[in-house]
């Protein structure tokens, strides 16, 4: 009888020790896991702001894609679908603007401000970027594509499309850089960053080229200068686009690993 009691007591002690060791081990694992996740994802605020930049880039892409559709419809090459094309394009512009506006002043941004991150350099940069994107978006939304289309008008409409394409390239390139900086897929991160940076460089070159090309010089020679409303709009759009491209190229470097 005494032997059975002693055996049961021994089993209980051993079981308690095993449970305690497992609990301690699990606690250590949780701390190790938390440290590893912190290393992978970096500072929470930086990660959230990077994700916000990604969404704003997406919003800008929506705006440029929508404006391309508006421009396509304005060329009046397919009357049976031009109205639907223009309406859908304008809806995309509105939706893209809403995305940018949301991540500049929505719930997530307010939460970061509440937690006293308003003075963080990356926070200030994010707001500056959002304001530059909104300026471009508002300009594209208001730009006129109506009226008679002569050769000069058609040329400037094509310039709009090229400026738009540069903005689309820089938005997508920036997102590829951000993705690579998250260090979630080591074999392709370097390629992602390099390809994204190349796209942004190409966007800057493309924007510069459109204002220095023969087409622009020829129009100026023919008297289509800054007193022409559409020409003035083209140059203003180019300046606003250059601001966005410059900001995305100079995105502050933060550790996300």
Steps between C-alpha positions, in 0.01 A plus 500: 500500500775736604682410178198603291472833680871568454472412131202733450682779683807450283290508182332824610834666576644395167184614318508838679865549408428416135204743491711773659782446250253513209347821634840662540603377158179638345560834671853515360370404157246781510771752583728360230212503251415860591865602455518320168181664378633837608817431301298394197248781506702777665355795684119481499450867416746487210331188369153657522616818324665292228173315446319833484745620234432180307127569509548863397713381209212273405259793523723705270512211253118488501486873426743475208327194359164676524630813330642291216148368441356853503763608246426197284130584492580867422674393179155397370617197308224264621175694562306191608722443805651845564239602757539183706880524474500860622258431786700202622821698473359784710377250760853358524640849550253563784573163658876551476471841666293347780772240565768769526281721720412209729861411574591864555227570756306180567474274804847349470674836467301652788603208720868564427458870577322410824803290596727804454663407173413829329859623521661186359699582182328217314159636608585848369622345175180297462286813532717692254473212254123480544459874441708479180293205380175683577617803303561281194169318549298821526669639189423186301141499620448861390690492173281563199490244222203646318474709185629478147813294451763645269855377455629713788230381737560139406875542556444641849251227585768247413739692724248466783498125442880483515512707821233268641706197402802644680290541815370145470855368458633684804207382717552136403878531527471646850279211609758251371770674703284497813420131448869415468587699812265285708749212473239228471655319204876533506566340158289761317515806730811641334347455154174661615681805635723531193211466255292751696782754507552456127130567436515820703811616314329426168196698612713805579680469166170463312355811663810703419503372143143602424573867575830505313393299194454641150121485526496754784761722334305495175179604671675791671644610165148504356388736775333249732651637820403554864216735410329197348284346776570139404874561469503669841314202646754263345793680664323526837423129490862427411624703800256327735598158364871582544432577869340159553776317314770684697337415833457132417862477382617654828281297735678494839683176565377315809588157636216256446693191605 
